[in-house]
């Protein structure tokens, strides 16, 4: 296939570009050219909001839009003169209000989520514009991504604690649930959509299995060859000062995804792969938040 990927240099978009290059596809990436490119891609060097002169007249079998965060991002791309057969937009589960009844289903009402604020409503506006103008497009709503090329200080934070043989400070009893999706499984699912063209066009995506914070931390320690020792932190201390997720629990119903792709990467396996990559790429984190400093000064 001839594929256009927006981004292509960090985390999800980088992994996606590499994945489809390795499978023999002709991959073009659209980005500003300020970072190292994946080997084997063709670069269109442009800001996606001002790319018409670079995209006009080009045709792709598929567009994987991974870096659209607003309606304008979608609008500028599809009005650039580019043509395509398939379009897949990576949206977010932040489009569901936190007041919805879990597990969140694709049929539930979408709207403002007070935890995610404008990020969620911007994604929702982008979805609505795409549905209206490209009704054949597919929209994917993931929970938390993880895997190779992760550039946020989430798993890396826990890996650092494990490698330093430090105790881990849990929000309360660590029973808050989390749901993840490996970037490898995202690419697999996009392949399935292109191959099968299901009638449904909006999918929650993620692991069917959810884990508690305590279980997730334990698995991260195990990936590093360590065993976690925990300290419970009272709820009076703001969670984001010392922990890498908001105090917000939600679960997605991924049964529609599962009907097309029954199996996803086991969290144990995916975290082990991410850890092995991270120890050789510790400089990949873009915002190494001061959780450890706060812990040392206020909790230890």
C-alpha positions in Angstrom: 0.0 0.0 0.0 0.9 3.6 -0.4 0.3 5.1 3.1 0.4 8.6 4.5 1.1 8.9 8.2 0.9 12.3 10.0 3.8 12.7 12.3 6.1 9.7 12.2 8.8 10.8 14.6 7.6 10.2 18.1 5.9 7.4 20.0 2.7 6.2 18.3 3.3 7.7 14.9 6.9 6.7 14.8 6.1 3.1 15.7 3.3 3.1 13.1 5.7 4.3 10.4 8.3 1.7 11.2 5.7 -1.1 11.5 4.3 -0.5 8.0 7.7 0.1 6.4 8.8 -3.3 7.7 5.8 -4.9 6.1 6.9 -3.6 2.7 4.5 -0.7 2.3 5.4 2.6 0.7 5.2 5.0 3.6 5.1 8.7 3.4 5.2 10.8 6.6 4.1 14.4 7.0 6.0 16.4 9.7 8.2 19.4 10.1 11.4 17.5 9.6 12.9 18.6 12.9 13.6 15.1 14.2 15.2 11.9 12.9 13.0 10.1 10.5 12.2 6.4 10.4 14.5 4.6 7.9 12.7 3.8 4.6 10.0 6.5 4.7 9.5 9.4 2.3 9.3 12.8 4.1 6.9 15.5 3.2 8.4 18.4 5.2 5.6 20.7 6.2 3.4 21.9 9.0 0.1 20.0 8.6 -1.8 23.3 8.8 0.1 24.6 5.8 0.7 21.5 3.6 -1.6 22.1 0.6 1.3 22.9 -1.7 3.0 19.6 -0.7 0.0 17.3 -0.8 -2.1 18.6 -3.7 -2.5 16.0 -6.4 -1.1 13.1 -4.3 -3.0 9.9 -3.8 -2.7 7.3 -1.0 -4.3 4.0 -0.4 -4.6 4.9 3.3 -4.1 7.9 5.5 -3.3 7.2 9.2 -4.0 10.5 11.0 -2.3 10.2 14.3 -1.5 13.8 15.1 -4.8 15.5 14.6 -6.0 17.2 17.8 -8.5 19.7 16.5 -11.1 20.1 13.7 -8.7 22.5 11.9 -6.1 19.7 11.7 -8.6 17.5 9.9 -10.0 20.2 7.8 -6.7 21.5 6.5 -5.5 18.0 5.6 -8.6 16.8 3.7 -8.9 20.1 1.8 -5.2 20.1 0.8 -5.9 18.4 -2.6 -4.7 15.0 -1.4 -6.9 12.0 -2.2 -7.2 8.6 -0.5 -9.1 5.4 -0.4 -9.2 4.9 3.4 -8.8 7.3 6.3 -8.2 6.3 9.9 -8.2 8.9 12.7 -6.7 8.2 16.1 -9.1 10.0 18.4 -9.4 9.4 22.2 -11.5 8.0 24.9 -11.5 11.5 26.4 -14.5 12.2 24.2 -16.7 10.4 26.8 -17.9 12.4 29.8 -16.6 11.0 33.1 -20.2 10.9 34.2 -21.0 8.1 31.7 -21.8 4.7 33.1 -18.8 2.4 32.6 -17.8 0.5 30.6 -18.0 3.2 28.0 -19.5 2.0 24.7 -19.4 3.6 21.3 -23.1 4.3 21.5 -22.9 6.4 24.6 -23.3 10.1 24.4 -20.0 12.0 24.0 -19.2 15.4 25.4 -17.2 17.4 27.9 -14.9 15.5 30.3 -13.8 17.6 33.2 -10.6 15.6 33.6 -9.4 16.1 30.0 -11.0 19.4 29.3 -10.4 20.9 25.9 -8.3 18.0 24.7 -11.4 15.8 24.7 -13.8 18.3 23.2 -11.3 19.2 20.5 -11.0 15.5 19.6 -14.8 15.3 19.5 -15.1 18.3 17.2 -12.5 16.7 14.9 -14.5 13.5 14.8 -17.7 15.3 13.9 -16.1 17.1 11.1 -14.5 14.0 9.7 -17.7 12.0 9.9 -19.6 14.7 8.0 -16.9 15.1 5.3 -15.4 11.6 5.0 -18.2 9.3 6.1 -16.2 6.2 5.1 -13.4 7.1 7.6 -12.7 5.0 10.7 -12.3 6.6 14.1 -10.5 4.8 17.0 -10.8 5.8 20.6 -8.0 4.4 22.7 -7.3 4.5 26.5 -3.7 4.8 27.5 -1.1 3.8 24.8 2.1 2.1 25.9 5.0 0.3 24.2 8.2 0.9 22.4 9.0 4.6 21.7 6.8 5.8 24.6 7.9 9.4 25.3 5.7 10.3 28.3 7.0 9.8 31.9 4.6 6.9 32.8 6.1 3.4 32.6 9.5 5.1 32.6 8.8 6.6 36.0 8.0 3.2 37.5 11.0 1.6 35.7 13.2 4.3 37.3 11.9 3.5 40.8 12.5 -0.2 40.2 16.0 0.3 38.9 16.8 2.4 41.9 15.4 -0.3 44.2 13.0 2.2 45.7 9.6 1.7 47.3 6.7 2.7 45.2 4.2 5.2 46.6 0.6 4.2 45.7 -2.5 6.5 45.6 -4.4 5.1 48.6 -4.7 1.3 48.3 -3.8 1.2 44.5 -7.2 -0.2 43.5 -7.9 2.4 40.8 -8.3 0.6 37.5 -6.4 1.4 34.3 -6.8 0.2 30.7 -4.0 0.1 28.1 -3.4 -0.5 24.4 0.0 -1.5 22.9 1.0 0.5 19.8 1.8 -2.8 18.1 -1.9 -3.9 18.5 -3.0 -0.5 17.2 -1.1 -1.2 13.9 -2.5 -4.7 13.7 -6.0 -3.4 14.1 -5.6 -0.7 11.4 -4.4 -3.4 9.0 -7.6 -5.4 9.8 -9.8 -2.3 9.1 -8.1 -1.8 5.8 -8.5 -5.4 4.9 -12.0 -6.1 6.1 -13.7 -2.7 5.9 -16.3 -3.4 8.6 -19.6 -1.6 8.6 -19.0 0.0 12.0 -16.8 3.1 11.7 -16.2 4.0 15.4 -14.2 1.7 17.6 -13.1 1.7 21.2 -9.7 0.1 21.2 -7.7 -1.4 24.1 -7.0 -4.4 26.1 -10.1 -6.3 27.2 -8.3 -6.8 30.6 -8.1 -3.9 33.0 -5.6 -3.7 35.8 -5.4 -1.9 39.1 -2.7 0.7 39.7 -1.0 -1.8 42.1 -1.1 -4.6 39.5 0.3 -2.3 36.8 3.2 -1.1 39.0 4.0 -4.7 40.0 4.2 -5.7 36.3 6.5 -2.7 35.6 8.8 -3.8 38.4 8.7 -7.4 37.2 9.7 -6.2 33.7 12.8 -4.6 35.3 13.5 -7.8 37.2 12.4 -6.4 40.5 9.7 -6.9 43.1 7.7 -3.9 44.2 7.4 -2.8 47.8 4.5 -0.4 48.4 3.7 2.6 50.5 0.1 3.9 50.6 -0.4 7.7 50.3 -3.3 9.4 51.8 -5.9 11.0 49.5 -5.3 14.4 51.0 -2.0 14.6 49.0 -2.7 15.5 45.3 -2.1 12.4 43.3 -0.4 14.1 40.3 2.3 15.4 42.6 3.8 11.9 43.0 2.0 9.6 40.5 1.8 9.6 36.7 -2.0 9.2 36.2 -4.9 11.3 37.2 -7.2 10.0 39.9 -9.7 9.0 37.2 -10.9 5.5 36.6 -12.7 4.5 33.5 -13.2 1.4 31.4 -13.9 1.0 27.7 -16.0 -1.7 26.2 -13.8 -3.1 23.4 -16.1 -5.9 22.3 -16.4 -4.5 18.7 -12.6 -4.4 18.4 -12.4 -7.9 19.9 -14.8 -9.3 17.3 -12.3 -8.4 14.6 -9.1 -8.9 16.6 -9.7 -11.4 19.4 -6.3 -11.2 21.0 -4.1 -8.3 22.2 -0.5 -8.3 23.5 -0.3 -9.5 27.1 0.6 -6.6 29.3 3.4 -8.5 30.8 5.0 -9.0 27.4 4.4 -5.5 26.2 5.9 -3.9 29.4 9.0 -6.2 29.1 9.5 -5.0 25.5 9.1 -1.4 26.5 11.5 -1.8 29.5 14.2 -3.4 27.3 13.9 -0.5 24.8 13.8 2.2 27.6 17.0 1.2 29.3 18.9 2.0 26.1 16.8 5.1 25.3 16.3 7.0 28.7 16.7 10.3 26.9 13.5 9.7 25.0 11.2 11.2 27.7 10.0 14.6 26.6 8.8 15.8 30.0 10.4 14.0 33.0 8.1 15.2 35.7 9.5 15.7 39.2 7.6 12.9 40.9 10.7 11.4 42.5 11.8 14.8 43.9 8.4 15.3 45.4 8.5 11.9 47.0 11.9 12.4 48.4 11.1 15.8 49.9 7.5 15.1 51.1 6.8 11.4 51.4 9.9 9.5 52.2 
